Amino acid sequence: MAKKIGVKPIAQNRKARHDFFIEESLECGIELKGTEVKSMRQGKVNLKESYAIVRNGEVFVEGMHISPYEQGNIFNTDPLRPKKLLLHKSEIRKLHQQVQKQGYALVPLDVYLKDGRMKMNLGVCVGKKLHDKRDAMAEKDARREVERAMKSDR
């Protein structure tokens, strides 16, 4: 079978973009079992309540739900098991230093298939306050109104 070239989006964490300011993002690989990959290729993954944590010099993503593969029988694993992220040691050290700061968190932003391999976009984020969320929503509504006005003028 020929290797697929390009990027195919699998899942996005829209809630993260609403709840956090994304300071920096980083692409990393994910260590998965075979049935998890097959299930993810079908798009059966949820990033909504997931987060990443640095533990013993390794980065793990927790709370990422991968539904069991229908034809997987005994090879299916726990849908919420922690998945190891594949990063260089220097990148892990840098992420660990950034997360030590008050208010910073590692949040998975999206999962995609790149050249036949599952990749994750991991963001170093700071939580938004309620007034920041309101400002973002007001800005989005204003932009939508302007686009509507421009469209009606045509």
Contact map, one row per residue, 1 for C-alpha under 8 A:
1110000000000000000000000000000000000000000000000000000000000000000000000000000000000000000000000000000000000000000000000000000000000000000000000000000000
1111000000000000000000000000000000000000000000000000000000000000000000000000000000000000000000000000000000000000000000000000000000000000000000000000000000
1111100000000000000000000000000000000000000000000000000000000000000000000000000000000000000000000000000000000000001100000000000000000000000000000000000000
0111110000000000000000000000000000000000000000000000000000000000000000000000000000000000000000000000000000000000001100000000000000000000000000000000000000
0011111000000000000000000000000000000000000000000000000000000000000000000000000000000000000000000000000000000000011100000000000000000000000000000000000000
0001111100000000000000000000000000000000000000000000000000000000000000000000000000000000000000000000000000000000111000000000000000000000000000000000000000
0000111110000000000000000000000000000000000000000000000000000000000000000000000000000000000000000000000000000001111000000000000000000000000000000000000000
0000011111000000000000000000000000000000000000000000000000000000000000000000000000000000000000000000000000000001110000000000000000000000000000000000000000
0000001111110000000000000000000000000000000000000000000000000000000000000000000000000000000000000000000000000111100000000000000000000000000000000000000000
0000000111110000000000000000000000000001101010000000000000000000000000000000000000000000000000000000000000000111100000000000000000000000000000000000000000
0000000011111000000000000000000000000000001011100000000000000000000000000000000000000000000000000000000000000111000000000000000000000000000000000000000000
0000000011111100000000000000000000000000000000100000000000000000000000000000000000000000000000000000000000001110000000000000000000000000000000000000000000
0000000000111111100000000000000000000000000000110000000000000000000000000000000000000000000000000000000000011100000000000000000000000000000000000000000000
0000000000011111110000000000000000000000000000010000000000000000000000000000000000000000000000000000000000001000000000000000000000000000000000000000000000
0000000000001111111000000000000000000000000000010000000000000000000000000000000000000000000000000000000000000000000000000000000000000000000000000000000000
0000000000001111111100000000000000000000000000010000000000000000000000000000000000000000000000000000000000111000000000000000000000000000000000000000000000
0000000000001111111111000000000000000000000000000000000000000000000000000000000000000000000000000000000000001000000000000000000000000000000000000000000000
0000000000000111111100000000000000000000000000000000000000000000000000000000000000000000000000000000000000000000000000000000000000001000000000000000000000
0000000000000011111110000000000000000000000000000000000000000000000000000000000000000000000000000000000000000000000000000000001100001000000000000000000000
0000000000000001111111000000000000000000000000000000000000000000000000000000000000000000000000000000000000000000000000000000111100000000000000000000000000
0000000000000000101111100000000000000000000000000000000000000000000000000000000000000000000000000000000000000000000000000000111100000000000000000000000000
0000000000000000100111111000000000000000000000000000000000000000000000000000000000000000000000000000000000000000000000000011110000000000000000000000000000
0000000000000000000011111000000000000000000000000000000000000000000000000000000000000000000000000000000000000000000000000011110000000000000000000000000000
0000000000000000000001111100000000000000000000000000000000000000000000000000000000000000000000000000000000000000000000000011100000000000000000000000000000
0000000000000000000001111110000000000000000000000000000000000000000000000000000000000000000000000000000000000000000000001111000000000000000000000000000000
0000000000000000000000011111000000000000000000000000000000000000000000000000000000000000000000000000000000000000000000001110000000000000000000000000000000
0000000000000000000000001111100000000000000000000000000000000000000000000000000000000000000000000000000000000000000000111100000000000000000000000000000000
0000000000000000000000000111110000000000000000000000000000000000000000000000000000001110000000000000000000000000000000111100000000000000000000000000000000
0000000000000000000000000011111000000000000000000000000000000000000000000000000000001110000000000000000000000000000011110000000000000000000000000000000000
0000000000000000000000000001111100000000000000000000000000000000000000000000000000111100000000000000000000000000000001110000000000000000000000000000000000
0000000000000000000000000000111110000000000000000000000000000000000000000000000000111100000000000000000000000000000000000000000000000000000000000000000000
0000000000000000000000000000011111011000000000000000000000000000000000000000000000100000000000000000000000000000000000000000000000000000000000000000000000
0000000000000000000000000000001111111000000000000000000000000000000000000000100000000000000000000000000000000000000000000000000000000000000000000000000000
0000000000000000000000000000000111111100000000000000000000000000000000000000000000000000000000000000000000000000000000000000000000000000000000000000000000
0000000000000000000000000000000011111110000000000000000000000000000110010011100000000000000000000000000000000000000000000000000000000000000000000000000000
0000000000000000000000000000000111111111000000000000000000000000011110000001100000000000000000000000000000000000000000000000000000000000000000000000000000
0000000000000000000000000000000111111111100000000000000000000000000000000000000000000000000000000000000000000000000001000000000000000000000000000000000000
0000000000000000000000000000000001111111110000000000000000000000000010000000000000000000000000000000000000000000000000000000000000000000000000000000000000
0000000000000000000000000000000000111111111110000000000000000000011110000000000000000000000000000000000000000000000000000000000000000000000000000000000000
0000000001000000000000000000000000011111111110000000000000000000010000000000000000000000000000000000000000000000000000000000000000000000000000000000000000
0000000001000000000000000000000000001111111100000000000000000000000000000000000000000000000000000000000000000000100000000000000000000000000000000000000000
0000000000000000000000000000000000000111111100000000000000000000000000000000000000000000000000000000000000000000000000000000000000000000000000000000000000
0000000001100000000000000000000000000011111110000000000000000000000000000000000000000000000000000000000000000000000000000000000000000000000000000000000000
0000000000000000000000000000000000000011111111000000000000000000011000000000000000000000000000000000000000000000000000000000000000000000000000000000000000
0000000001100000000000000000000000000011001111100000000000000001111000000000000000000000000000000000000000000000000000000000000000000000000000000000000000
0000000000100000000000000000000000000000000111110000000000000001110000000000000000000000000000000000000000000000000000000000000000000000000000000000000000
0000000000111000000000000000000000000000000011111100000000000011100000000000000000000000000000000000000000011100000000000000000000000000000000000000000000
0000000000001111000000000000000000000000000001111100000000000001000000000000000000000000000000000000000000000000000000000000000000000000000000000000000000
0000000000000000000000000000000000000000000000111110000000000011000000000000000000000000000000000000000000000000000000000000000000000000000000000000000000
0000000000000000000000000000000000000000000000111111000000001111000000000000000000000000000000000000000000110000000000000000000000000000000000000000000000
0000000000000000000000000000000000000000000000001111100000001111000000000000000000000000000000000000000011110000000000000000000000000000000000000000000000
0000000000000000000000000000000000000000000000000111110000111100000000000000000000000000000000000000000011110000000000000000000000000000000000000000000000
0000000000000000000000000000000000000000000000000011111000111100000000000000000000000000000000000000000001000000000000000000000000000000000000000000000000
0000000000000000000000000000000000000000000000000001111111110000000000000000000000000000000100010000000000000000000000000000000000000000000000000000000000
0000000000000000000000000000000000000000000000000000111111110000000000000000000000000000000000000000000000000000000000000000000000000000000000000000000000
0000000000000000000000000000000000000000000000000000011111000000000000000000000000000000000000000000000000000000000000000000000000000000000000000000000000
0000000000000000000000000000000000000000000000000000011111100000000000000000000000000000100110000000000000000000000000000000000000000000000000000000000000
0000000000000000000000000000000000000000000000000000011111110000000000000000000000011000000100000000000000000000000000000000000000000000000000000000000000
0000000000000000000000000000000000000000000000000001111011111000000000000000000000011110000100000000000000000000000000000000000000000000000000000000000000
0000000000000000000000000000000000000000000000000001111001111100000000000000000001111000000000000000000000000000000000000000000000000000000000000000000000
0000000000000000000000000000000000000000000000000111100000111111000000000000000001111000000000000000000000010000000000000000000000000000000000000000000000
0000000000000000000000000000000000000000000000000111100000011111000000000000000111100000000000000000000000000000000000000000000000000000000000000000000000
0000000000000000000000000000000000000000000000101110000000001111100000000000000111000000000000000000000000000000000000000000000000000000000000000000000000
0000000000000000000000000000000000000000000011111110000000001111110000000000001111000000000000000000000000000000000000000000000000000000000000000000000000
0000000000000000000000000000000000000000000011100000000000000011111000000000001100000000000000000000000000000000000000000000000000000000000000000000000000
0000000000000000000000000000000000010011000111000000000000000001111100000000001100000000000000000000000000000000000000000000000000000000000000000000000000
0000000000000000000000000000000000010010000110000000000000000000111110000000001000000000000000000000000000000000000000000000000000000000000000000000000000
0000000000000000000000000000000000110010000000000000000000000000011111010001111000000000000000000000000000000000000000000000000000000000000000000000000000
0000000000000000000000000000000000110110000000000000000000000000001111111001000000000000000000000000000000000000000000000000000000000000000000000000000000
0000000000000000000000000000000000000000000000000000000000000000000111111000000000000000000000000000000000000000000000000000000000000000000000000000000000
0000000000000000000000000000000000000000000000000000000000000000000011111000000000000000000000000000000000000000000000000000000000000000000000000000000000
0000000000000000000000000000000000100000000000000000000000000000000111111111000000000000000000000000000000000000000000000000000000000000000000000000000000
0000000000000000000000000000000000000000000000000000000000000000000011111111000000000000000000000000000000000000000000000000000000000000000000000000000000
0000000000000000000000000000000000000000000000000000000000000000000000011111000000000000000000000000000000000000000000000000000000000000000000000000000000
0000000000000000000000000000000000100000000000000000000000000000000000011111100000000000000000000000000000000000000000000000000000000000000000000000000000
0000000000000000000000000000000000110000000000000000000000000000000110011111110000000000000000000000000000000000000000000000000000000000000000000000000000
0000000000000000000000000000000010110000000000000000000000000000000100000011111010000000000000000000000000000000000000000000000000000000000000000000000000
0000000000000000000000000000000000000000000000000000000000000000000100000001111110000000000000000000000000000000000000000000000000000000000000000000000000
0000000000000000000000000000000000000000000000000000000000000001111100000000111110000000000000000000000000000000000000000000000000000000000000000000000000
0000000000000000000000000000000000000000000000000000000000000111110000000000011111000000000000000000000000000000000000000000000000000000000000000000000000
0000000000000000000000000000000000000000000000000000000000000111000000000000111111100000000000000000000000000000000000000000000000000000000000000000000000
0000000000000000000000000000000000000000000000000000000000011111000000000000000111110000000000000000000000000000000000000000000000000000000000000000000000
0000000000000000000000000000011100000000000000000000000000011100000000000000000011111000000000000000000000000000000000000000000000000000000000000000000000
0000000000000000000000000000011000000000000000000000000001111000000000000000000001111100000000000000000000000000000000000000000000000000000000000000000000
0000000000000000000000000001111000000000000000000000000001111000000000000000000000111110000000000000000000000000000000000000000000000000000000000000000000
0000000000000000000000000001111000000000000000000000000000100000000000000000000000011111000000000000000000000000000000000000000000000000000000000000000000
0000000000000000000000000001100000000000000000000000000000100000000000000000000000001111101100000000000000000000000000000000000000000000000000000000000000
0000000000000000000000000000000000000000000000000000000000000000000000000000000000000111111100000000000000000000000000000000000000000000000000000000000000
0000000000000000000000000000000000000000000000000000000010000000000000000000000000000011111110000000000000000000000000000000000000000000000000000000000000
0000000000000000000000000000000000000000000000000000000000000000000000000000000000000001111111000000000000000000000000000000000000000000000000000000000000
0000000000000000000000000000000000000000000000000000000000000000000000000000000000000011111111100000000000000000000000000000000000000000000000000000000000
0000000000000000000000000000000000000000000000000000010011100000000000000000000000000011111111110000000000000000000000000000000000000000000000000000000000
0000000000000000000000000000000000000000000000000000000010000000000000000000000000000000111111111000000000000000000000000000000000000000000000000000000000
0000000000000000000000000000000000000000000000000000000000000000000000000000000000000000011111111100000000000000000000000000000000000000000000000000000000
0000000000000000000000000000000000000000000000000000000000000000000000000000000000000000001111111110000000000000000000000001000000000000000000000000000000
0000000000000000000000000000000000000000000000000000010000000000000000000000000000000000000111111111000000000000000000000000000000000000000000000000000000
0000000000000000000000000000000000000000000000000000000000000000000000000000000000000000000011111111100000000000000000000000000000000000000000000000000000
0000000000000000000000000000000000000000000000000000000000000000000000000000000000000000000001111111100100000000000000000001000000000000000000000000000000
0000000000000000000000000000000000000000000000000000000000000000000000000000000000000000000000111111111111000000000000000001000000000000000000000000000000
0000000000000000000000000000000000000000000000000000000000000000000000000000000000000000000000011111110100000000000000000000000000000000000000000000000000
0000000000000000000000000000000000000000000000000000000000000000000000000000000000000000000000001111111100000000000000000000000000000000000000000000000000
0000000000000000000000000000000000000000000000000000000000000000000000000000000000000000000000000011111100000000000000000000000000000000000000000000000000
0000000000000000000000000000000000000000000000000000000000000000000000000000000000000000000000000010111110000000000000000000011000000000000000000000000000
0000000000000000000000000000000000000000000000000000000000000000000000000000000000000000000000000111111111000000000000000001111000000000000000000000000000
0000000000000000000000000000000000000000000000000011000000000000000000000000000000000000000000000010001111100000000000000001110000000000000000000000000000
0000000000000000000000000000000000000000000000000011100000000000000000000000000000000000000000000010000111110000000000000111100000000000000000000000000000
0000000000000001000000000000000000000000000000000111000000000000000000000000000000000000000000000000000011111000000000000111100000000000000000000000000000
0000000000001001000000000000000000000000000000100111000000001000000000000000000000000000000000000000000001111110000000011110000000000000000000000000000000
0000000000011101100000000000000000000000000000100000000000000000000000000000000000000000000000000000000000111110000000011110000000000000000000000000000000
0000000011111000000000000000000000000000000000100000000000000000000000000000000000000000000000000000000000011111000000011100000000000000000000000000000000
0000000011110000000000000000000000000000000000000000000000000000000000000000000000000000000000000000000000011111100001111000000000000000000000000000000000
0000001111100000000000000000000000000000000000000000000000000000000000000000000000000000000000000000000000000111110001110000000000000000000000000000000000
0000011111000000000000000000000000000000100000000000000000000000000000000000000000000000000000000000000000000011111111100000000000000000000000000000000000
0000111100000000000000000000000000000000000000000000000000000000000000000000000000000000000000000000000000000001111111100000000000000000000000000000000000
0011111000000000000000000000000000000000000000000000000000000000000000000000000000000000000000000000000000000000111110000000000000000000000000000000000000
0011100000000000000000000000000000000000000000000000000000000000000000000000000000000000000000000000000000000000111111000000000000000000000000000000000000
0000000000000000000000000000100000000000000000000000000000000000000000000000000000000000000000000000000000000000111111100000000000000000000000000000000000
0000000000000000000000000000110000001000000000000000000000000000000000000000000000000000000000000000000000000011110111110000000000000000000000000000000000
0000000000000000000000000011110000000000000000000000000000000000000000000000000000000000000000000000000000000011110011111000000000000000000000000000000000
0000000000000000000000000011110000000000000000000000000000000000000000000000000000000000000000000000000000011111000001111100000000000000000000000000000000
0000000000000000000000001111000000000000000000000000000000000000000000000000000000000000000000000000000000011110000000111110000000000000000000000000000000
0000000000000000000000001111000000000000000000000000000000000000000000000000000000000000000000000000000001111100000000011111000000000000000000000000000000
0000000000000000000001111100000000000000000000000000000000000000000000000000000000000000000000000000000001111000000000001111100000000000000000000000000000
0000000000000000000001111000000000000000000000000000000000000000000000000000000000000000000000100110000111100000000000000111110000000000000000000000000000
0000000000000000000111110000000000000000000000000000000000000000000000000000000000000000000000000000000111100000000000000011111000000000000000000000000000
0000000000000000000111100000000000000000000000000000000000000000000000000000000000000000000000000000001110000000000000000001111100000000000000000000000000
0000000000000000001110000000000000000000000000000000000000000000000000000000000000000000000000000000001100000000000000000000111110000000000000000000000000
0000000000000000001110000000000000000000000000000000000000000000000000000000000000000000000000000000000000000000000000000000011111011000000000000000000000
0000000000000000000000000000000000000000000000000000000000000000000000000000000000000000000000000000000000000000000000000000001111111000000000000000000000
0000000000000000000000000000000000000000000000000000000000000000000000000000000000000000000000000000000000000000000000000000000111111100000000000000000000
0000000000000000000000000000000000000000000000000000000000000000000000000000000000000000000000000000000000000000000000000000000011111110000000000000000000
0000000000000000000000000000000000000000000000000000000000000000000000000000000000000000000000000000000000000000000000000000000111111111000000000000000000
0000000000000000011000000000000000000000000000000000000000000000000000000000000000000000000000000000000000000000000000000000000111111111100000000000000000
0000000000000000000000000000000000000000000000000000000000000000000000000000000000000000000000000000000000000000000000000000000001111111110000000000000000
0000000000000000000000000000000000000000000000000000000000000000000000000000000000000000000000000000000000000000000000000000000000111111111000000000000000
0000000000000000000000000000000000000000000000000000000000000000000000000000000000000000000000000000000000000000000000000000000000011111111100000000000000
0000000000000000000000000000000000000000000000000000000000000000000000000000000000000000000000000000000000000000000000000000000000001111111110000000000000
0000000000000000000000000000000000000000000000000000000000000000000000000000000000000000000000000000000000000000000000000000000000000111111111000000000000
0000000000000000000000000000000000000000000000000000000000000000000000000000000000000000000000000000000000000000000000000000000000000011111111100000000000
0000000000000000000000000000000000000000000000000000000000000000000000000000000000000000000000000000000000000000000000000000000000000001111111110000000000
0000000000000000000000000000000000000000000000000000000000000000000000000000000000000000000000000000000000000000000000000000000000000000111111111000000000
0000000000000000000000000000000000000000000000000000000000000000000000000000000000000000000000000000000000000000000000000000000000000000011111111100000000
0000000000000000000000000000000000000000000000000000000000000000000000000000000000000000000000000000000000000000000000000000000000000000001111111110000000
0000000000000000000000000000000000000000000000000000000000000000000000000000000000000000000000000000000000000000000000000000000000000000000111111111000000
0000000000000000000000000000000000000000000000000000000000000000000000000000000000000000000000000000000000000000000000000000000000000000000011111111100000
0000000000000000000000000000000000000000000000000000000000000000000000000000000000000000000000000000000000000000000000000000000000000000000001111111110000
0000000000000000000000000000000000000000000000000000000000000000000000000000000000000000000000000000000000000000000000000000000000000000000000111111111000
0000000000000000000000000000000000000000000000000000000000000000000000000000000000000000000000000000000000000000000000000000000000000000000000011111111100
0000000000000000000000000000000000000000000000000000000000000000000000000000000000000000000000000000000000000000000000000000000000000000000000001111111110
0000000000000000000000000000000000000000000000000000000000000000000000000000000000000000000000000000000000000000000000000000000000000000000000000111111111
0000000000000000000000000000000000000000000000000000000000000000000000000000000000000000000000000000000000000000000000000000000000000000000000000011111111
0000000000000000000000000000000000000000000000000000000000000000000000000000000000000000000000000000000000000000000000000000000000000000000000000001111111
0000000000000000000000000000000000000000000000000000000000000000000000000000000000000000000000000000000000000000000000000000000000000000000000000000111111
0000000000000000000000000000000000000000000000000000000000000000000000000000000000000000000000000000000000000000000000000000000000000000000000000000011111
